[in-house]
Amino acid sequence: MGVKDAAVGGLMHGFRAVASRFRDVPPKPRTHRCFAVTVSEVADVAAHLRRITVQAPELRDYRPTGPDEYFGLVIPPAGKDLVLPEPKGLNIRAELGAIPEESRPDLRWYTVRSHDPAAGRLLIDVVTHGDNGPGSAWALRTGPGDAVGLRTLTSAWRRTEAPQLLVADPSSAPALRAIVEACSPVFRRRMHVRVVGPGPEYFEPGLTSLEPGLASMDVLYAPVEESAAAVVENLRDAGPLDVGYAWLCGEAGLAKAARRLVVREWGVARTEVLFSGYWRRATAAHEGK
């Protein structure tokens, strides 16, 4: 292990020791694995949302640390066999770089929509937008029997005593739904949810069915380039919500704009805001988690 990996590993150890007090995170650093899974089913749950079901024996003892668990999807080049990197540390990009270029897989980040350990099965929801980006291109061409790699990682959302704000776009909506579904009815009544996207064809059906059990929920439809402004305007109109924690995920500009509002205007502590750019507008290299 290099100096950088050792330093990062030490920080992760300390983070988990603290985080395990607040959410379901193992107190010891997790040993990450990279293994092959096989596509068993492909279904379009919406016009621009494809659900990929994968299976593998390793998924029987795979244990997500939280409902928004994310992982690295190791995608073989079209028409090539899957070559997996050897997990050596926390830098999966370096691991992939050791693979010859002609066989080197692409890497994209996705979250677990659902996991059935008894069946060794995992569901991945992928937003599709043609061949613009390796993740979408793979989702549109893959079929039963195809192999893809899964590199384990971790989760980000945590349970808090304080009410929460959750903001998502199509890329992070599967994680948001998994979070809400994992919470008790009592906890849900302290959750404010905002979801934004170009239209309903980008979301799993039944999104608004979550609303009755939540403190508040708005689903906004706006072009990608206007999504951040639409969410900020909606939150300002709602006035400072009584929240002490925020989970803000999706397009990078959206996540940053929402964070700026809740920290600067609402006074939520920076340490109580989880924001993550799942992708960056007009940059295929950032597609996926």
C-alpha positions as CSV (number, residue, x, y, z in Angstrom):
1,M,0.0,0.0,0.0
2,G,1.4,3.4,-1.0
3,V,1.6,6.4,1.3
4,K,-1.5,8.0,-0.2
5,D,-3.5,4.8,0.2
6,A,-2.3,4.5,3.8
7,A,-3.3,8.0,4.6
8,V,-6.7,7.7,3.0
9,G,-7.2,4.3,4.7
10,G,-6.5,5.9,8.1
11,L,-9.0,8.7,7.4
12,M,-11.6,6.2,6.4
13,H,-11.0,4.2,9.6
14,G,-11.6,7.3,11.7
15,F,-14.7,8.3,9.6
16,R,-16.3,4.9,10.0
17,A,-15.7,4.8,13.8
18,V,-17.6,8.1,14.1
19,A,-20.2,7.4,11.3
20,S,-21.1,4.0,12.8
21,R,-22.7,5.9,15.7
22,F,-25.2,7.5,13.4
23,R,-25.9,5.0,10.7
24,D,-25.5,1.4,9.7
25,V,-21.8,1.4,8.9
26,P,-19.4,-1.3,10.0
27,P,-17.0,0.1,12.7
28,K,-14.0,-1.4,10.8
29,P,-12.8,-0.4,7.3
30,R,-14.5,-2.4,4.7
31,T,-12.5,-4.7,2.5
32,H,-13.5,-3.8,-1.0
33,R,-14.0,-6.5,-3.7
34,C,-14.3,-6.5,-7.4
35,F,-16.1,-9.4,-9.0
36,A,-18.0,-10.4,-12.1
37,V,-21.8,-10.4,-12.2
38,T,-24.1,-11.7,-15.0
39,V,-27.0,-9.7,-16.5
40,S,-30.1,-11.8,-16.0
41,E,-32.9,-9.4,-17.0
42,V,-33.3,-6.0,-18.7
43,A,-36.5,-4.0,-18.5
44,D,-37.6,-0.5,-19.3
45,V,-39.4,0.9,-16.3
46,A,-39.8,4.2,-18.1
47,A,-38.9,5.6,-21.5
48,H,-35.5,6.8,-20.3
49,L,-34.9,4.5,-17.3
50,R,-33.7,1.0,-17.8
51,R,-33.5,-1.6,-15.0
52,I,-30.7,-4.1,-15.2
53,T,-30.8,-7.1,-13.0
54,V,-27.5,-8.8,-12.3
55,Q,-26.7,-12.0,-10.4
56,A,-23.6,-13.6,-8.9
57,P,-22.8,-15.9,-6.0
58,E,-20.8,-13.1,-4.4
59,L,-24.0,-11.0,-4.1
60,R,-25.3,-13.5,-1.5
61,D,-22.8,-12.2,1.1
62,Y,-22.7,-8.6,-0.3
63,R,-23.8,-6.3,2.5
64,P,-24.7,-2.7,1.6
65,T,-23.8,-0.2,4.4
66,G,-26.9,2.0,3.7
67,P,-29.8,2.5,1.4
68,D,-27.9,4.7,-1.0
69,E,-25.1,2.2,-1.4
70,Y,-23.0,3.0,-4.5
71,F,-20.6,0.8,-6.4
72,G,-18.3,1.0,-9.4
73,L,-19.7,-0.6,-12.5
74,V,-16.8,-2.0,-14.5
75,I,-17.9,-2.1,-18.1
76,P,-16.0,-4.1,-20.7
77,P,-15.4,-2.5,-24.2
78,A,-18.2,-3.3,-26.7
79,G,-17.5,-6.8,-28.1
80,K,-14.7,-7.5,-25.7
81,D,-14.5,-9.9,-22.7
82,L,-14.6,-8.5,-19.2
83,V,-11.2,-8.0,-17.6
84,L,-11.4,-7.2,-13.9
85,P,-8.9,-5.0,-12.1
86,E,-7.1,-6.3,-9.1
87,P,-8.3,-4.4,-6.0
88,K,-5.2,-3.2,-4.1
89,G,-6.4,0.0,-2.4
90,L,-8.9,2.8,-2.7
91,N,-7.8,4.0,-6.1
92,I,-9.8,2.0,-8.6
93,R,-8.7,4.3,-11.4
94,A,-5.1,3.3,-10.9
95,E,-6.2,-0.3,-10.8
96,L,-7.9,0.0,-14.2
97,G,-4.9,1.9,-15.6
98,A,-2.8,-1.3,-15.1
99,I,-5.0,-3.1,-17.7
100,P,-3.9,-2.9,-21.3
101,E,-5.7,-0.2,-23.2
102,E,-7.4,-2.5,-25.7
103,S,-9.0,-4.5,-22.9
104,R,-9.4,-1.7,-20.3
105,P,-13.0,-1.4,-19.0
106,D,-14.8,1.9,-18.4
107,L,-15.9,2.8,-14.9
108,R,-19.2,4.4,-13.9
109,W,-20.8,4.8,-10.5
110,Y,-24.3,3.7,-9.7
111,T,-26.4,3.0,-6.7
112,V,-28.2,-0.1,-5.6
113,R,-31.9,0.1,-6.3
114,S,-32.6,-3.1,-4.4
115,H,-30.6,-6.2,-3.3
116,D,-31.9,-9.7,-2.6
117,P,-29.0,-11.6,-0.9
118,A,-30.9,-14.9,-0.8
119,A,-31.2,-14.9,-4.6
120,G,-27.7,-13.3,-5.1
121,R,-29.5,-10.6,-7.1
122,L,-29.1,-6.8,-7.5
123,L,-31.1,-4.3,-9.4
124,I,-29.5,-1.2,-11.1
125,D,-31.6,1.6,-12.6
126,V,-29.7,3.4,-15.4
127,V,-30.9,6.7,-17.0
128,T,-30.5,6.3,-20.7
129,H,-29.6,9.0,-23.2
130,G,-28.5,7.2,-26.3
131,D,-24.8,6.4,-26.8
132,N,-23.7,9.6,-25.1
133,G,-21.6,8.1,-22.3
134,P,-20.4,4.6,-21.5
135,G,-23.0,3.8,-18.9
136,S,-26.0,4.6,-21.1
137,A,-24.4,2.9,-24.1
138,W,-23.9,-0.2,-22.1
139,A,-27.4,-0.2,-20.6
140,L,-28.9,0.0,-24.1
141,R,-26.8,-2.8,-25.6
142,T,-26.5,-5.3,-22.7
143,G,-28.7,-8.4,-22.4
144,P,-29.1,-11.6,-20.4
145,G,-25.8,-13.5,-20.2
146,D,-23.5,-10.5,-20.5
147,A,-20.8,-10.1,-17.9
148,V,-20.0,-6.8,-16.1
149,G,-17.9,-6.0,-13.0
150,L,-19.0,-4.7,-9.7
151,R,-16.5,-2.9,-7.4
152,T,-17.9,-2.5,-3.9
153,L,-17.8,0.9,-2.2
154,T,-20.0,2.4,0.5
155,S,-23.1,4.6,1.2
156,A,-23.4,8.3,2.1
157,W,-26.8,9.1,3.6
158,R,-27.2,8.8,7.4
159,R,-30.0,8.8,9.8
160,T,-30.3,11.8,12.0
161,E,-32.5,13.1,14.8
162,A,-33.1,16.3,12.9
163,P,-35.6,16.6,10.0
164,Q,-34.1,16.1,6.6
165,L,-34.2,17.6,3.1
166,L,-33.5,15.3,0.2
167,V,-33.0,16.7,-3.3
168,A,-32.6,14.4,-6.4
169,D,-32.7,14.3,-10.2
170,P,-33.2,11.3,-12.4
171,S,-29.7,10.0,-11.8
172,S,-30.1,10.0,-8.0
173,A,-33.8,9.3,-7.8
174,P,-33.3,5.5,-7.4
175,A,-31.1,6.2,-4.3
176,L,-33.6,8.6,-2.9
177,R,-36.5,6.1,-3.3
178,A,-34.3,3.5,-1.6
179,I,-33.7,5.8,1.3
180,V,-37.3,6.7,1.8
181,E,-38.4,3.0,1.5
182,A,-35.8,2.1,4.2
183,C,-37.3,4.5,6.7
184,S,-40.1,4.0,9.1
185,P,-43.4,5.9,8.8
186,V,-42.4,8.1,11.8
187,F,-39.0,9.0,10.2
188,R,-40.6,9.7,6.8
189,R,-42.8,12.4,8.4
190,R,-39.6,14.4,9.1
191,M,-38.4,14.2,5.5
192,H,-38.8,17.0,2.9
193,V,-38.2,15.8,-0.7
194,R,-37.6,17.7,-3.9
195,V,-37.1,15.8,-7.2
196,V,-36.4,17.6,-10.5
197,G,-36.1,16.2,-14.1
198,P,-37.0,16.8,-17.7
199,G,-40.2,14.8,-17.5
200,P,-41.9,11.7,-15.9
201,E,-40.3,9.5,-18.6
202,Y,-37.0,9.7,-16.6
203,F,-38.4,8.3,-13.4
204,E,-39.6,5.0,-12.0
205,P,-43.5,5.1,-12.0
206,G,-45.1,5.8,-8.7
207,L,-42.7,8.5,-7.6
208,T,-45.5,10.7,-6.2
209,S,-47.0,7.8,-4.2
210,L,-44.3,8.6,-1.7
211,E,-45.8,12.0,-0.9
212,P,-48.6,11.2,1.6
213,G,-46.1,9.9,4.2
214,L,-43.6,12.7,3.9
215,A,-43.3,16.1,5.6
216,S,-43.5,17.6,2.1
217,M,-42.7,16.6,-1.5
218,D,-42.5,18.4,-4.8
219,V,-41.7,16.9,-8.2
220,L,-40.5,19.6,-10.6
221,Y,-40.2,19.3,-14.4
222,A,-37.5,21.4,-16.0
223,P,-34.8,21.1,-18.7
224,V,-31.5,20.0,-17.3
225,E,-30.0,23.4,-17.7
226,E,-32.8,24.9,-15.6
227,S,-33.0,22.2,-12.9
228,A,-30.8,23.9,-10.3
229,A,-32.7,27.2,-10.6
230,A,-36.1,25.4,-10.4
231,V,-35.2,23.7,-7.2
232,V,-33.7,26.8,-5.6
233,E,-36.8,28.8,-6.5
234,N,-39.0,26.1,-5.1
235,L,-37.1,26.0,-1.8
236,R,-37.0,29.7,-1.4
237,D,-40.8,29.9,-2.0
238,A,-41.2,27.2,0.7
239,G,-39.3,29.4,3.1
240,P,-36.6,28.1,5.4
241,L,-37.7,24.5,6.2
242,D,-37.1,23.1,9.6
243,V,-34.2,20.8,8.6
244,G,-30.9,20.0,10.3
245,Y,-29.5,17.6,7.6
246,A,-29.6,17.6,3.8
247,W,-28.8,14.9,1.2
248,L,-28.4,16.7,-2.1
249,C,-27.4,14.5,-5.0
250,G,-27.6,14.6,-8.8
251,E,-26.1,16.8,-11.5
252,A,-23.1,18.7,-10.0
253,G,-24.6,22.2,-10.6
254,L,-27.9,21.2,-8.9
255,A,-26.1,19.7,-5.9
256,K,-24.0,22.8,-5.4
257,A,-26.8,25.2,-5.8
258,A,-29.0,23.4,-3.3
259,R,-26.1,23.2,-0.8
260,R,-25.4,26.9,-1.2
261,L,-29.0,27.7,-0.3
262,V,-29.3,25.4,2.7
263,V,-26.0,26.5,4.2
264,R,-26.0,30.2,3.4
265,E,-29.7,31.0,3.6
266,W,-31.1,28.4,5.9
267,G,-28.1,28.1,8.2
268,V,-27.7,24.4,8.1
269,A,-24.2,23.4,9.3
270,R,-21.9,22.3,6.4
271,T,-21.1,19.2,8.4
272,E,-24.7,18.2,8.1
273,V,-24.9,18.5,4.4
274,L,-24.1,15.6,2.1
275,F,-23.9,16.8,-1.5
276,S,-22.6,14.7,-4.4
277,G,-22.4,15.4,-8.1
278,Y,-23.5,12.1,-9.7
279,W,-22.7,13.6,-13.1
280,R,-21.7,16.9,-14.7
281,R,-23.9,18.5,-17.5
282,A,-22.4,18.2,-21.0
283,T,-19.5,16.0,-19.7
284,A,-19.9,12.3,-20.5
285,A,-16.7,11.6,-18.5
286,H,-18.6,12.4,-15.4
287,E,-21.7,10.3,-16.2
288,G,-22.8,8.1,-13.4
289,K,-22.0,8.3,-9.7
